[in-house]
Amino acid sequence: MKFLKTYIDKIQSSFKSSKNSDEIVSKDENLLSLTPEKHYNLALSFAQNPQDLSQYKKALAHYTQAAEHGHEYAQFNLALIYFSKEDKHYDIEKAIKYFLMAAEQGNEKAQFQLGVIYSSGENYPPDYAKARTYYELSIEKEHPNALFNLGLMYFNGHGVTLDEAKAHEYFERAALHNLPDALYMCGETFFRGRVVPRDIPKAIQYYEAAAELGHAGAQNMLGVMHMHGEGFPTNMRKAEEYLVASAAQGHVESMFILGVMYEQGYLGSNDYFKAKYYYELATWQGHVVAHYNLGVMYTTGLGVEQDFQMACRYYEFAAARNHAKSCFNLAIIYEYGDGGVEIDLLKAEKLYQTACENGNQDACENYKRLSLTRRNLSW
């Protein structure tokens, strides 16, 4: 939705007046004598300086007059103003009203926005039938985002029968417009090979096109492929380049992989400082294994000062999400009181049990042993 915010920024500012546009229009009889096109052009002119509140009021008034008299682009611009939660005029009902007016005149951008409103579930329960209707109207003019969103509906089976092949058709059409998300999904389709023959060179072609446009997921995939030598000769420096770019955009898996690369010395030497940095970034987004890896670093003192209390904090997060190794390591700390942590045999037993239930065989043995010990002590 970045394009939407950019567009709105051009036609609005933080308007503080308590007067609404209807009051402004009614107090200026000269507005009524102008044609819709003249109103629209005046609105564009007044909107050139969004920081001037008096100019913004006039722009809003002229947009309203033009929209109410059938001007398609004024209807769309006015709908955007009411659709923006950053504007004091935010009013989803009015936004829908003006989007509908513009959509009825064949405005593909308005049709797309209605598809978004009805599919997102943000303001109302999702109505995928309506969303599909408006997306299909919008793609009559090849609106790239409508093509992509319709593809997502088929990819996820939202309101339609799940059909990855049909989804791919829409993704490919959207990709012709260099839409990064569509390029990435085409790359995924050829990489996975579920609905088309697996084609790594073609997947790379799409991933690289998306990555050049800044798509974090595509950058992640190219990093991983360079790392594992899939489609390219193994090149850790190139992998690092892509993963750093991806992580800089908040891609949590790229953050985690970088942590592993630096911890394990994939680039030639261990860099625990960078490993800790990227693991921490990943933990801020809730990455479970990054919590575990930091727990191990603090348990062993690997690149950090050994700190069992800090280790427990990271293990606890992952253990609460049934991460078996975290449960096991935490159980050991509570059983033996490592690092000055208070011994808690009951907590240790429960953690061993959870780790066992999630596939850790060593934990199963420890659970049996500790359960028997506790029963004997209770006698």
C-alpha positions in Angstrom: 0.0 0.0 0.0 3.0 2.3 -0.2 1.8 3.8 -3.5 -1.5 4.8 -1.8 0.2 6.6 1.1 2.5 8.5 -1.3 -0.5 9.6 -3.4 -2.5 10.6 -0.3 0.4 12.7 0.9 0.3 14.7 -2.2 -3.3 15.7 -1.7 -3.7 16.2 2.0 -2.2 17.4 5.3 -3.1 17.4 8.9 -6.2 19.6 8.6 -7.2 20.9 12.1 -10.3 23.0 11.4 -13.5 21.9 13.1 -15.5 22.9 10.0 -16.3 20.1 7.5 -16.3 20.4 3.7 -20.1 20.6 3.5 -20.1 23.8 5.7 -17.3 25.3 3.5 -19.2 24.6 0.3 -22.5 26.0 1.5 -20.9 29.3 2.5 -19.3 30.0 -0.9 -22.0 30.4 -3.5 -19.3 31.0 -6.2 -18.4 27.3 -6.0 -21.8 26.3 -7.4 -21.2 28.2 -10.7 -18.1 26.2 -11.7 -18.0 23.1 -13.9 -16.9 19.8 -12.3 -13.6 19.9 -14.3 -12.9 23.5 -13.1 -13.6 22.3 -9.5 -11.2 19.4 -10.0 -8.4 21.6 -11.4 -8.8 24.1 -8.6 -8.7 21.3 -6.1 -5.4 20.1 -7.6 -4.0 23.6 -7.5 -5.0 24.1 -3.9 -3.6 20.7 -3.0 -0.1 21.7 -4.2 0.8 23.0 -0.7 -0.6 20.5 1.8 0.9 22.4 4.7 -1.3 25.4 4.1 -4.5 24.5 6.0 -6.6 27.2 4.3 -5.5 25.8 0.9 -6.4 22.3 2.0 -9.9 23.4 3.0 -10.4 24.8 -0.4 -9.0 21.7 -2.1 -11.4 19.5 -0.1 -14.4 21.7 -1.0 -13.6 21.7 -4.7 -13.0 17.9 -4.7 -16.4 17.5 -3.1 -18.2 19.7 -5.6 -16.5 18.0 -8.5 -17.2 14.5 -7.1 -20.8 15.1 -6.4 -21.2 16.2 -10.0 -19.8 13.1 -11.4 -16.1 13.8 -11.8 -14.4 10.4 -11.7 -10.9 11.5 -10.6 -12.3 13.9 -7.9 -14.3 11.0 -6.6 -11.3 8.8 -6.4 -9.1 11.5 -4.7 -11.8 12.4 -2.2 -12.2 8.7 -1.4 -8.5 8.5 -0.7 -8.7 11.3 1.8 -11.6 9.7 3.7 -9.7 6.3 3.5 -6.6 7.6 5.1 -6.5 7.0 8.9 -3.9 9.7 9.2 -6.4 12.4 8.2 -8.9 13.8 10.6 -11.5 13.3 8.0 -11.1 9.5 8.0 -14.5 8.0 7.3 -14.6 4.5 5.8 -18.3 4.9 4.8 -17.6 8.1 2.9 -14.5 6.5 1.4 -16.6 3.5 0.1 -19.2 5.9 -1.2 -16.8 7.8 -3.4 -14.8 4.7 -4.4 -18.1 3.2 -5.5 -18.9 6.3 -7.5 -15.6 6.3 -9.3 -15.7 2.5 -9.7 -19.1 2.7 -11.5 -17.4 5.0 -14.0 -14.7 2.3 -14.7 -11.9 3.7 -12.5 -9.7 0.7 -12.0 -7.9 2.2 -9.0 -11.2 2.6 -7.2 -12.2 -0.9 -8.1 -8.9 -2.2 -6.7 -9.4 -0.2 -3.5 -12.9 -1.7 -3.0 -11.4 -5.1 -3.5 -8.9 -4.4 -0.8 -11.6 -3.1 1.6 -13.8 -6.1 1.1 -10.9 -8.7 1.3 -8.9 -7.3 4.1 -11.4 -7.8 6.9 -10.0 -4.6 8.5 -13.2 -2.7 8.7 -15.8 -5.4 8.1 -15.8 -9.2 8.0 -14.2 -10.3 4.7 -16.5 -10.5 1.8 -14.5 -12.4 -0.8 -17.3 -12.5 -3.3 -17.4 -8.7 -3.5 -13.6 -8.5 -3.4 -13.3 -10.8 -6.3 -15.9 -8.9 -8.3 -14.0 -5.6 -7.9 -10.6 -7.2 -8.5 -12.0 -8.7 -11.7 -13.3 -5.4 -12.9 -10.0 -3.8 -12.1 -7.9 -6.3 -14.1 -9.9 -5.5 -17.2 -7.4 -2.6 -17.4 -4.6 -4.8 -16.1 -4.3 -3.2 -12.7 -1.1 -5.0 -11.4 -2.0 -5.0 -7.8 -5.5 -6.3 -8.5 -4.0 -9.1 -10.6 -1.7 -10.0 -7.8 -4.4 -9.9 -5.1 -6.7 -12.0 -7.2 -3.8 -14.4 -7.6 -3.4 -14.5 -3.8 -7.1 -15.3 -3.4 -6.6 -18.4 -5.6 -3.3 -19.3 -4.0 -4.9 -19.2 -0.5 -8.3 -20.4 -1.4 -10.0 -17.3 -0.1 -13.5 -17.2 -1.4 -12.6 -19.4 -4.3 -11.4 -23.0 -4.8 -7.7 -23.2 -4.1 -6.0 -23.3 -7.5 -2.2 -22.6 -7.5 -2.1 -22.9 -11.3 -4.7 -20.2 -11.8 -2.9 -18.1 -9.1 0.3 -18.4 -11.1 -1.4 -17.1 -14.2 -2.4 -14.0 -12.4 1.1 -13.6 -10.8 2.7 -13.8 -14.2 0.4 -11.1 -15.6 1.2 -8.9 -12.6 4.9 -9.6 -13.0 4.8 -8.1 -16.5 4.2 -4.8 -14.7 7.4 -5.4 -12.6 5.4 -5.7 -9.4 8.0 -7.0 -6.8 5.6 -9.3 -5.0 4.4 -10.9 -8.2 7.9 -11.4 -9.5 8.8 -13.1 -6.2 5.7 -15.4 -6.3 6.6 -16.4 -9.9 10.1 -17.2 -8.6 8.6 -19.3 -5.8 6.4 -21.2 -8.3 9.3 -22.2 -10.5 11.5 -23.0 -7.5 8.9 -25.2 -5.8 7.8 -26.9 -9.0 4.3 -27.8 -7.8 2.2 -26.5 -10.6 4.9 -26.0 -13.3 8.0 -28.0 -14.0 10.8 -27.0 -11.5 13.0 -24.5 -13.3 15.8 -23.1 -11.2 17.2 -20.7 -13.9 13.7 -19.2 -14.4 13.2 -19.0 -10.6 16.5 -17.1 -10.4 15.4 -14.8 -13.1 12.3 -13.8 -11.2 14.0 -13.6 -7.8 16.7 -11.4 -9.2 14.2 -9.0 -10.8 12.3 -8.8 -7.5 15.5 -8.4 -5.5 16.6 -5.5 -7.7 13.3 -3.8 -6.8 14.1 -4.3 -3.1 11.9 -7.4 -2.3 13.2 -8.8 1.0 11.9 -12.3 0.4 13.6 -12.5 -3.0 16.9 -11.3 -1.5 16.5 -13.9 1.2 16.0 -16.7 -1.3 19.0 -15.6 -3.4 21.1 -15.4 -0.3 20.1 -19.0 0.7 20.7 -20.3 -2.8 24.2 -18.8 -2.9 24.8 -20.2 0.5 23.9 -23.7 -0.5 25.1 -23.6 -4.0 21.7 -24.1 -5.6 21.6 -22.6 -9.1 24.9 -20.8 -8.4 28.4 -21.9 -7.3 28.6 -21.6 -3.5 29.5 -18.1 -2.6 29.2 -17.0 1.1 30.1 -13.4 0.4 27.3 -13.1 -2.2 25.0 -14.9 0.2 25.9 -12.4 2.9 25.3 -9.5 0.6 21.7 -10.6 -0.2 20.9 -11.6 3.4 22.2 -8.3 4.8 20.0 -6.4 2.3 17.0 -8.5 3.2 17.6 -8.3 7.0 17.8 -4.5 6.7 14.2 -4.5 5.6 13.1 -6.6 8.6 13.1 -10.1 7.1 13.4 -12.2 10.2 14.7 -15.4 8.6 17.5 -13.5 7.0 18.4 -12.1 10.4 18.5 -15.6 11.8 20.6 -17.1 9.0 23.1 -14.3 9.3 23.4 -15.1 13.0 24.2 -18.7 12.1 26.6 -17.7 9.4 28.6 -15.4 11.7 28.4 -17.8 14.7 29.5 -20.8 12.7 32.2 -19.0 10.8 30.8 -19.6 7.3 32.7 -16.5 6.1 36.0 -17.8 7.3 36.1 -16.9 11.0 33.7 -16.7 13.8 32.2 -13.3 14.5 30.2 -13.7 17.7 29.5 -10.0 18.0 27.6 -10.0 14.7 26.0 -13.3 15.5 24.6 -11.9 18.7 23.5 -8.7 16.9 21.5 -10.6 14.3 20.1 -13.2 16.7 18.8 -10.3 18.9 17.2 -8.6 15.9 15.5 -11.9 15.1 14.3 -12.4 18.7 12.6 -9.0 18.6 10.4 -10.5 16.0 9.8 -13.6 18.0 12.1 -16.0 16.2 12.1 -19.1 18.4 15.4 -20.7 17.4 17.2 -17.4 17.6 16.1 -17.3 21.3 17.5 -20.8 21.7 20.8 -19.9 20.0 21.3 -16.9 22.3 20.5 -19.1 25.2 23.3 -21.4 24.2 25.7 -18.5 23.8 25.0 -17.3 27.3 25.1 -20.8 28.7 28.5 -21.5 27.2 29.9 -18.0 27.3 30.4 -18.2 23.5 31.3 -14.6 22.5 29.5 -13.2 25.5 30.0 -13.2 29.3 28.6 -16.5 30.7 25.2 -15.6 32.3 22.8 -18.4 33.2 20.1 -15.9 34.2 20.2 -14.4 30.8 20.3 -17.8 29.2 17.1 -18.8 31.1 15.3 -15.7 29.8 16.0 -16.8 26.2 15.3 -20.5 26.8 12.0 -19.6 28.6 10.6 -17.9 25.6 11.4 -20.8 23.3 10.3 -23.4 25.8 6.9 -21.7 26.1 6.6 -22.5 22.4 7.5 -26.2 22.9 11.0 -25.9 21.5 12.4 -29.2 22.6 16.1 -28.3 23.0 15.2 -25.1 24.9 13.1 -27.2 27.3 15.9 -29.7 27.7 18.6 -27.1 28.4 16.4 -25.1 30.8 15.5 -28.3 32.6 19.1 -29.1 33.2 19.7 -25.6 34.6 16.7 -26.0 37.0 17.7 -29.5 38.0 21.3 -28.7 39.0 21.1 -25.0 39.8 23.7 -24.0 37.2 25.1 -20.5 37.5 23.3 -19.8 40.7 19.9 -20.4 39.4 17.6 -21.7 42.1 17.0 -25.4 41.9 13.4 -26.3 41.0 12.9 -30.1 40.4 9.2 -29.8 39.7 9.8 -27.3 36.9 12.7 -29.4 35.6 10.5 -32.4 35.5 7.8 -30.6 33.5 10.4 -29.2 31.1 11.9 -32.7 30.5 8.4 -34.0 29.9 7.6 -31.3 27.3 11.0 -31.8 25.6 10.3 -35.6 25.5 6.8 -35.0 24.0 8.4 -33.0 21.3 10.9 -35.6 20.3 14.0 -35.2 22.5 15.0 -38.7 23.6 17.6 -37.6 26.2 14.8 -35.6 27.8 12.6 -38.8 28.0 15.3 -40.6 29.9 15.9 -37.6 32.3 12.1 -37.3 32.8 11.8 -40.9 33.9 14.8 -40.6 36.1 13.7 -37.4 37.8 10.1 -38.5 38.2 11.3 -41.6 40.0 13.7 -39.6 42.1 10.9 -37.2 43.1 8.5 -40.0 44.0 11.2 -41.7 46.1 11.9 -38.4 47.9 8.1 -37.9 48.5 8.0 -41.3 50.3 
